[in-house]
Amino acid sequence: MIRKNVTMGDIAKELGVSTVSVSKALTGKEGVSDPVREMIVNKARDMGYVYTGNRKDDISQRHNIGIVVSERFINRDAYYSRLYEKMMMTLSEQKHMGMLEIVRRSSEKELEPPAIISAGQIEGLIVIGQMSAKYLELLRGSDVPILYMDFYDKDVFEDAVVSDSVYGSDALTDYLIKRGHTDIAFIGSVKNTSSIMDRYLGYYRAMLMAGLEVKREWRIEDRDEEGNEIDFILPEEMPTAFVCNSDSTAFRLVKRLQDEGFRIPEDVSVVSFDNFIYAEMSSPQITTYGADMDSLVKKSIAIILEKIADRSFSVGRVLVPGTMIERQSVCSRGDKQEIRT
């Protein structure tokens, strides 16, 4: 006799897997291996569960996902605006509800919790962009699973999905070195976010591996402690190339250098990170290491859904690789060498 009250959650509990995995297996979706799918289907049959695709089953698999992002990123960085827009669209396509809240700087400083948490409206929370450790501790105190996106925090640890910034910046710096550059500067306020720090570490690693000097005056700040853009203080002894932590910073640098009479790339070469609109707006267009925004979003959604289904589920820090995009902002010095890919 068919047990009408058997649910996907019952099957998941019996097998020790997540409800999301059970749902994917029984609805023919990707995301589970063939052996796991067969195991789940057989267990569902043994337990008397039959998936009918009715409205009740569909609704049980829909979730309210909260998304919080600091006001400073929305106001100053169009990359983050695009990131949360893509997140909201992807959640909608997957029949989930995305609930966005922009956290004002005053709220972050005064440790005021997001309204979507206080009102108990969400089942999971995705935090986009670095926030203070104290505010992250506040969020951790809520009774919802949390995932960091595009940053991580060594003191307030949670699962995180980030671009592979160390490798990307290493690859950009190596790209310049293989084109004959030895005097290479880095632009980015390394203490501002974990991603900028990682991009500096990638630059630093490539310079050390090539036996090149890393000069303190060639590490240039591009923003203040609040994340606001500041004017560059260019060194008296100019390098032949710059590695920038973001396309927006590179865009500003190119204009500044051109205003001071430098030709790009004949006099100074510039590379950056993100592959966002600024890289293409620049003249010349900027060689950049492109972050895979689609993968960042899809992996983040998949992980938070797993965490909702299984509170013990954890992945640590997930690195999403990107792609080098060559444009016109780099000029070779001396003979070209083989480029690492």
Secondary structure, DSSP 8 states (H G I E B T S, - for coil): ---TT--HHHHHHHHT--HHHHHHHHHT-SSS-HHHHHHHHHHHHHHT------HHHHHHT--EEEEEEEHHHHHH-HHHHHHHHHHHHHHHHTT-EEEEEEE-HHHHHTT---HHHHTT--SEEEEES---HHHHHHHHTSSS-EEEES---SSS---EEEE-HHHHHHHHHHHHHTTT---EEEES-TTT-HHHHHHHHHHHHHHHHTT----GGGEE--B-TTS-B------SS--SEEEESSHHHHHHHHHHHHHTT--TTTT-EEEEEE--HHHHHSSS--EEEE--HHHHHHHHHHHHHHHHH-TT----EEEE--EEE--SS----SS------
